[in-house]
Amino acid sequence: MLLGTTTDGAPLELNPDDLTTHGVIVGMTGSGKTGLGIILLEEVLAAGVPTLIIDPKGDMGNLAGEDVTIYTPGSTAGVPLNVIGS
């Protein structure tokens, strides 16, 4: 899977089979985290890799090409989820 290029112009590639463990994307505002997340998730979902996506802003819900359950802590927009308790 070609993700783009490195700062020196070399191709940046990942094998979806390598993405079967934990991962996290962190960075400053505007650094491209959502774009990278979308590319990675599209590829692993297409490869059939089971995926748990934690997305506090709700940007990833539009990627659902399969049956998914969206849990929404503190909201009724999806399946409400109480992570703290009453």
Stockholm file with secondary structure:
# STOCKHOLM 1.0

chainA/1-86         MLLGTTTDGAPLELNPDDLTTHGVIVGMTGSGKTGLGIILLEEVLAAGVPTLIIDPKGDMGNLAGEDVTIYTPGSTAGVPLNVIGS
#=GR chainA/1-86 SS CEEEECTTSCEEECCGGGCSSCCCCCCCTTSSHHHHHHHHHHHHHHTTCCCCCCCTTCCSGGGCCSCCCCEEETCSSSEEECSSCC
#=GC SS_cons        CEEEECTTSCEEECCGGGCSSCCCCCCCTTSSHHHHHHHHHHHHHHTTCCCCCCCTTCCSGGGCCSCCCCEEETCSSSEEECSSCC
//
